[in-house]
């Protein structure tokens, strides 16, 4: 989501931007600072943008929406971080700053291997929305040093908006037609545009009428191929299953011009059944043909008010995506922690700390209850109900919930596939719990702010193994 407030920037902002390009080093001692999730060194962060994997350096590049001047949403820049393992992140200077065309909203990056845009072979090309008082437009910039610095195209914008909420371009190379395709979020639909050079764009088709959830604005689209089908990821705010923002998706087919959904129009499929999983997009050029996604771990109902001090927000762990068929015969997206995320699992331990991985074996014949708690009576209660065929996480008494009436309550996911026994994986960090079915049949992401770390786990109807994290 992008706040409705618009900003006009002059030279003063550009000069100030140079003063805040500092690496993470001295503001990492907050109790809610994530250990193995990416977060900004300081100030505000929301949508992940422009992620790509560089084969030459074996670096994962993550850009993100950032306000370098405060801890709430403000003048949007693209900040930049890199990682060799999707766990440890190095912060870099601001990649893209506002200019006379507006602030820098969400977008994507491609590697232009064949120099279609004329910026150079293997140029890194960023495609992003610029927002100003008179509307939203798409601009491009290119990098010849592996994505570390960018030069803005002198012919910007390359695609002018004709409506409000005309933003968040995701670009990919279409093998069927040998041209670039751009997906844009346009109020409550997506539009597809084509180009042979990343500079001149032609409208091709639209998708969205009568499909999915329409209670809010559609944002941050992504079209990915999973096996024989294509999946359109589509973020919405508000309209999530438990209020606020969330990521829905559609399974279908892509013919190089039009996306055709095979889901029932009235059904909405959610990628994650927690409150704090939004703006999900995938990495361009991920190795071994993997489809690797990451999301913003917060919710627009309270993101500006969570009880962190020097920084606001973090990302989810990286997740690999594929397809499976549920018990009803429906195609659904399988969501599993990426191998890089699982690699931090260390040795078993008898002591639960505020950073851990927990693996659970739950009965398929009796309802199970998992409770995380501390000696102050704060707790998170998770219930695997074999009769209702659901998994629920309740954070009503999880700790500090005073900052928003929308924060308390429970989130629930269907189990989708009946199993003789259920294996679950919990990723616990200082202020978050990410729960997964071990087969990837569902995922649930929720923030928590305990005033003391949870140090006890109680399991009824199953057994748990707690692991240290190798970091």
C-alpha positions in Angstrom: 0.0 0.0 0.0 1.0 3.6 -0.6 -0.2 6.3 1.6 -2.5 8.7 -0.1 -0.3 11.7 0.9 1.8 12.9 -2.0 5.1 14.8 -1.8 6.8 17.2 -4.1 10.6 17.1 -3.7 13.4 19.5 -4.5 17.1 19.5 -4.2 17.0 19.6 -0.4 15.6 16.1 -0.2 18.2 14.8 -2.6 21.0 16.3 -0.4 19.4 14.9 2.8 19.2 11.4 1.2 22.9 11.3 0.9 23.2 11.8 4.6 21.2 8.7 5.6 23.0 6.2 3.5 24.6 4.5 6.5 25.2 0.8 7.0 23.5 -1.1 9.9 25.8 -1.1 12.9 24.7 0.8 15.9 20.9 0.5 16.1 20.5 -3.3 16.4 20.0 -3.7 20.2 16.2 -3.3 20.3 14.4 -6.2 22.0 12.1 -6.7 19.0 14.9 -6.5 16.3 14.7 -9.6 14.2 17.8 -11.9 14.1 17.3 -13.9 11.0 14.8 -11.7 9.2 15.8 -8.8 7.1 15.0 -5.4 8.6 16.2 -1.9 7.8 19.1 -0.5 9.8 16.8 2.3 10.9 13.5 4.0 9.9 10.6 2.8 7.9 10.3 -0.1 5.4 7.4 -1.6 3.5 7.1 -3.5 0.2 10.1 -5.5 -1.1 11.0 -4.3 -4.6 13.2 -5.3 -7.5 14.7 -8.5 -6.2 17.1 -10.4 -8.4 19.8 -13.0 -8.1 23.2 -12.2 -9.6 24.9 -15.3 -11.0 28.3 -13.7 -11.2 28.5 -12.7 -7.6 26.0 -15.2 -6.2 24.3 -12.4 -4.4 20.6 -12.1 -3.6 19.6 -8.4 -4.1 16.7 -7.0 -2.2 15.4 -3.5 -2.7 12.6 -2.1 -0.6 10.3 0.8 0.0 12.0 3.0 2.5 11.5 6.3 4.3 15.0 7.4 5.3 13.7 10.3 7.4 11.4 8.6 9.9 9.8 5.4 11.3 6.4 5.9 9.7 5.4 5.9 6.0 6.8 8.9 4.2 8.7 9.9 1.1 9.4 6.6 -0.7 12.9 5.6 -1.8 14.4 2.3 -2.9 16.8 1.1 -0.2 19.1 -1.8 -1.0 20.5 -4.9 0.8 22.3 -8.0 -0.4 22.8 -11.5 1.0 24.7 -14.7 0.1 22.3 -16.9 2.1 18.9 -15.0 2.4 19.6 -14.8 6.2 22.5 -12.3 6.7 22.0 -9.0 5.0 24.4 -6.2 4.1 22.9 -2.8 3.8 23.9 -0.5 0.9 23.3 3.1 0.0 19.9 4.3 -1.3 19.5 2.9 -4.8 16.8 5.2 -6.1 15.7 8.6 -4.7 12.8 10.9 -5.5 13.3 13.4 -8.4 11.2 16.0 -10.2 8.9 13.2 -11.5 7.9 12.1 -8.0 8.7 9.6 -5.2 9.9 6.1 -6.0 7.1 3.5 -5.4 7.2 -0.3 -5.9 8.5 -2.1 -9.0 10.8 -4.8 -10.3 14.2 -5.5 -11.8 15.3 -7.6 -14.9 18.7 -8.5 -16.3 18.7 -7.3 -19.9 21.0 -10.1 -21.2 20.6 -9.2 -24.9 20.8 -5.4 -24.5 17.2 -4.9 -25.7 17.0 -1.5 -24.1 20.4 -0.3 -25.4 21.9 0.3 -22.0 24.5 -2.4 -22.3 24.7 -6.2 -22.3 23.5 -7.7 -19.0 22.5 -4.3 -17.8 20.4 -4.4 -14.6 17.2 -2.5 -15.4 14.8 -1.3 -12.7 11.2 -0.6 -13.6 9.3 1.4 -11.0 6.3 3.7 -10.3 6.8 7.4 -9.7 4.1 9.1 -7.8 3.4 12.8 -8.0 0.4 15.1 -7.5 -0.7 14.7 -11.1 -0.7 10.9 -11.1 1.4 7.7 -11.2 3.7 6.8 -14.0 6.3 4.1 -14.8 10.0 5.0 -15.1 13.2 3.0 -15.6 16.8 3.2 -14.5 19.8 1.0 -15.3 22.9 -0.3 -13.6 26.2 -1.3 -15.1 27.8 -2.3 -11.8 25.6 -5.2 -10.8 22.8 -3.2 -9.2 24.8 -1.1 -6.8 24.2 2.2 -8.5 21.6 3.3 -11.1 21.3 5.9 -13.8 17.8 7.1 -14.5 16.6 7.0 -18.1 16.5 10.5 -19.6 13.2 9.7 -21.4 11.2 8.9 -18.2 8.4 8.2 -17.7 8.1 5.3 -20.2 4.4 4.7 -19.4 2.1 7.4 -18.2 -0.9 6.6 -16.0 -4.4 7.3 -17.1 -6.1 6.5 -13.7 -5.4 6.8 -10.0 -3.6 3.7 -8.6 -1.6 2.9 -11.7 1.5 1.2 -10.2 3.8 -1.6 -9.1 5.2 -2.9 -12.4 6.4 -6.5 -12.4 8.4 -7.3 -15.6 9.5 -10.6 -17.1 10.7 -12.0 -20.4 8.0 -14.0 -22.2 9.5 -16.9 -24.0 6.4 -17.5 -26.0 6.5 -14.1 -27.8 10.1 -13.1 -27.3 9.2 -9.8 -25.7 9.1 -8.1 -22.3 5.8 -8.2 -20.4 4.7 -5.8 -17.7 2.0 -6.5 -15.1 0.5 -3.3 -13.5 -1.9 -3.0 -10.6 -4.7 -0.7 -11.7 -7.2 -0.1 -8.9 -9.1 -3.5 -8.8 -7.6 -5.2 -11.9 -4.3 -5.9 -13.4 -3.2 -4.8 -16.9 -0.6 -6.5 -19.2 1.7 -4.5 -21.4 4.4 -5.7 -23.9 7.6 -4.2 -25.1 10.6 -5.2 -27.1 13.0 -2.6 -25.5 11.7 -1.8 -22.0 11.1 1.7 -23.1 8.0 1.6 -25.4 5.0 -0.3 -24.0 1.8 -1.5 -25.7 -1.4 -2.5 -23.8 -2.3 -6.2 -24.3 -5.1 -7.3 -21.9 -6.6 -7.0 -18.4 -7.7 -9.4 -15.7 -9.6 -9.1 -12.5 -13.3 -8.5 -13.1 -15.5 -10.8 -11.0 -12.4 -12.8 -9.7 -11.1 -12.8 -6.1 -11.4 -10.2 -3.4 -12.3 -6.7 -4.3 -12.7 -5.0 -0.9 -9.6 -2.9 -1.4 -7.0 -1.7 -3.8 -5.0 -4.3 -5.7 -1.2 -3.9 -5.5 2.2 -5.6 -6.2 1.2 -8.2 -8.8 3.5 -11.0 -9.9 3.0 -13.6 -12.6 5.0 -16.8 -12.1 5.1 -20.2 -13.9 4.7 -23.2 -11.6 4.8 -26.5 -13.5 2.2 -26.6 -16.2 0.3 -23.6 -14.9 0.8 -20.0 -14.1 0.0 -18.2 -10.9 -0.9 -14.5 -10.5 0.0 -13.2 -7.1 -2.1 -10.2 -6.2 -1.9 -8.2 -2.9 -4.9 -6.4 -1.6 -5.5 -3.7 1.0 -7.9 -3.8 2.8 -9.7 -7.0 2.2 -7.5 -9.7 3.9 -9.3 -12.7 5.5 -8.7 -11.3 9.0 -8.7 -7.6 8.2 -6.3 -5.2 6.5 -3.7 -6.3 4.0 -3.0 -9.8 2.5 -1.9 -11.7 -0.6 -4.4 -13.5 -2.7 -3.6 -15.6 -5.8 -5.1 -17.0 -9.0 -4.1 -20.2 -10.8 -4.5 -20.3 -14.5 -2.8 -20.2 -17.9 -0.8 -17.6 -19.8 -0.7 -17.5 -23.6 1.7 -14.5 -24.0 -1.1 -12.0 -24.1 -3.9 -13.0 -21.7 -4.1 -14.6 -18.3 -7.0 -17.1 -18.0 -8.0 -18.2 -14.5 -9.1 -21.8 -13.9 -10.3 -21.1 -10.4 -14.0 -20.5 -9.6 -14.6 -16.7 -9.8 -16.2 -16.6 -6.4 -13.3 -18.3 -4.6 -10.5 -16.4 -3.1 -7.2 -18.2 -2.4 -4.8 -16.8 0.1 -1.0 -17.4 0.0 -0.7 -17.0 3.8 -3.4 -17.2 6.5 -1.8 -14.8 9.0 -2.3 -11.1 9.6 1.3 -10.1 8.7 2.2 -11.2 5.2 1.8 -8.6 2.4 3.4 -7.3 -0.8 4.6 -10.8 -1.7 6.8 -10.9 -4.8 9.4 -13.3 -6.3 13.1 -13.0 -7.2 14.1 -12.6 -10.8 16.7 -15.1 -12.0 16.6 -17.3 -8.9 19.0 -20.2 -9.3 18.0 -23.7 -10.4 14.7 -22.4 -11.8 13.4 -22.0 -8.2 10.5 -19.6 -7.5 11.5 -17.8 -4.3 9.2 -15.3 -2.7 9.4 -12.9 0.2 6.8 -10.6 1.8 6.6 -7.6 4.0 5.8 -8.8 7.6 3.2 -6.4 8.8 -0.3 -5.2 8.2 -1.5 -1.7 7.1 -4.0 -1.7 10.0 -1.2 -1.0 12.5 2.2 -1.0 10.7 3.0 2.6 11.6 2.3 2.0 15.3 4.1 -1.3 16.2 6.2 -0.9 19.3 9.7 -0.8 17.7 11.8 2.3 18.2 14.6 2.9 15.7 13.1 0.9 12.9 9.7 -0.3 11.6 9.0 -3.6 9.9 10.9 -6.7 8.7 10.5 -9.2 5.9 9.3 -12.8 6.1 11.8 -15.6 5.7 12.3 -16.6 2.0 9.8 -19.2 0.8 9.9 -21.6 -2.2 6.7 -21.9 -4.2 5.2 -24.8 -6.2 1.8 -26.3 -6.9 -0.2 -29.1 -5.3 -3.7 -30.5 -5.6 -5.8 -30.4 -2.4 -8.4 -32.9 -1.2 -11.1 -31.1 -3.2 -9.1 -31.4 -6.4 -8.2 -27.7 -6.5 -4.7 -26.4 -7.5 -3.1 -24.5 -4.7 0.3 -22.9 -4.1 2.6 -24.9 -1.9 4.6 -22.7 0.4 7.7 -24.1 2.1 10.6 -22.4 3.9 13.4 -22.0 1.5 16.4 -24.4 2.0 18.4 -21.3 3.1 15.9 -20.7 5.8 15.9 -24.4 7.0 19.7 -24.3 7.0 19.8 -22.3 10.2 18.3 -25.1 12.2 20.9 -26.2 14.7 21.0 -28.8 17.4 18.0 -29.8 19.6 17.7 -28.0 22.8 15.6 -28.3 25.9 15.4 -24.5 26.4 13.0 -22.4 24.4 14.5 -19.0 23.6 13.1 -16.0 21.6 15.0 -17.3 18.5 14.3 -20.9 17.6 12.9 -23.4 15.1 10.3 -25.8 16.4 9.2 -29.0 14.6 6.0 -30.6 15.8 4.4 -34.0 15.1 0.7 -33.7 15.7 -1.9 -36.5 15.8 -4.2 -36.8 12.9 -7.0 -38.3 15.1 -7.2 -35.8 18.0 -7.1 -32.1 18.3 -3.7 -30.7 19.3 -2.9 -27.5 21.2 0.5 -25.8 21.2 1.1 -23.0 23.7 4.1 -20.7 23.8 4.3 -18.6 27.0 6.5 -16.7 29.4 6.5 -16.2 33.2 4.4 -13.0 32.9 1.4 -15.0 31.6 1.7 -13.9 28.0 1.1 -16.6 25.5 0.3 -17.6 21.9 -2.1 -20.6 21.6 -2.1 -22.6 18.4 -4.8 -25.3 17.8 -4.8 -28.0 15.1 -8.4 -29.0 15.1 -8.9 -32.4 13.3 -12.7 -32.1 13.4 -12.9 -28.7 11.8 -9.8 -29.5 9.7 -8.2 -26.1 10.7 -5.1 -24.6 12.3 -5.6 -21.5 14.4 -3.1 -19.1 16.0 -4.4 -16.8 18.8 -2.2 -13.9 19.9 -4.8 -12.1 22.0 -2.6 -12.5 25.1 0.7 -12.5 23.3 2.2 -9.5 24.9 2.0 -5.8 24.0 -1.1 -5.4 22.0 -1.9 -1.8 23.2 -0.9 0.0 20.0 -4.0 -1.2 18.0 -7.4 -2.8 18.6 -6.9 -4.6 15.3 -3.9 -6.5 16.5 -5.5 -9.0 18.9 -7.5 -12.0 17.9 -6.9 -15.3 16.0 -6.1 -16.3 12.5 -7.3 -19.6 11.0 -6.3 -21.7 7.9 -7.9 -24.8 6.4 -5.6 -27.8 6.4 -6.4 -28.5 2.7 -5.1 -32.1 2.8 -6.1 -34.7 5.4 -3.1 -36.6 6.8 -2.6 -39.5 9.2 -0.4 -37.2 11.3 0.6 -33.6 10.8 4.2 -32.2 10.8 4.5 -28.5 11.5 7.4 -26.1 11.5 7.5 -22.9 13.6 10.1 -20.2 13.0 10.3 -18.0 16.1 12.2 -14.7 16.0 12.1 -11.8 18.5 8.7 -10.5 17.3 7.3 -13.0 14.9 6.0 -16.5 14.5 5.8 -18.2 11.1 4.0 -21.5 11.0 4.1 -24.0 8.1 2.7 -27.3 7.3 5.9 -29.3 6.6 4.5 -30.4 3.2 3.8 -26.8 2.3 0.0 -27.1 2.3 -0.5 -23.8 4.3 1.5 -21.0 5.9 0.6 -18.5 8.6 2.6 -15.4 9.6 1.9 -13.3 12.7 3.8 -10.6 14.6 4.0 -10.9 18.4 5.5 -8.4 20.9 6.0 -10.3 24.2 7.4 -8.1 27.0 9.7 -11.0 27.9 10.7 -13.8 25.6 8.5 -17.0 25.5 10.5 -19.6 27.4 8.0 -22.4 27.7 6.2 -24.6 25.2 3.4 -27.0 26.1 2.0 -29.5 23.6 -1.2 -31.5 23.9 -1.9 -34.1 21.2 1.6 -34.2 19.8 5.2 -33.7 20.5 7.7 -30.9 19.8 11.4 -30.7 19.2 13.0 -27.3 19.8 16.2 -26.4 17.8 18.8 -23.7 18.3 19.4 -21.4 15.3 22.9 -21.5 13.8 23.5 -17.8 13.0 
